[in-house]
């Protein structure tokens, strides 16, 4: 057993393909046969061809593609920003921690919604309608103005945003099928996953270089705020980071 194992050739020291096999990108299998005092591969031997072995030397290793380097640089930038925010948060906690002499009091409970009891008047039931939250009212107003703000100074119409999402689902998602969308409704995504929506709209519809720099800075600060300061971990953050790095 030991002798058989020791007689096996080392794959790292196997010869490279001959010139004919290399040009035709065919599999080159070297044999013990010789022709004119030179070793010949199986393909050249069967075809009665002249087999020219390449000169010995180390193979050149392929360098990393520019796309991989760009993704690594973006990831390093995000990680460095997260580290800075983490150090700042630890410093703030040390300097502004709660005093020992002052007892901690429980936070007051938010007031409950005042629902009026229905009352009968003239054989009809009248129910008082609850007040809509201010954030929801702002979203309705934003929908009426047909504009969606991605970052400060950069807006996009709802019609264009719908078109961008359709282009993403048809053209870009098959190339990077790791962030599927449950819906392509801009208004629904703006309520459920606003960060993912903003990242998709900006990445899929490139703008000028200055807007790109502004969005990159805003994205890194927002992600650092959500993960380090607010300690939030959800699928939306992961999806947004994947889209930001991939495109």
PyMOL commands that set and color helices and strands:
alter all, ss='L'
color gray80, all
select helices_A, chain A and resi 2-7+11-13+19-24+42-46+66-95+134-145+158-172+186-192+194-204+209-229+235-246
alter helices_A, ss='H'
color red, helices_A
select strands_A, chain A and resi 30-35+38-41+119-121+124-126+147-151+154-157
alter strands_A, ss='S'
color yellow, strands_A
deselect
rebuild
show_as cartoon
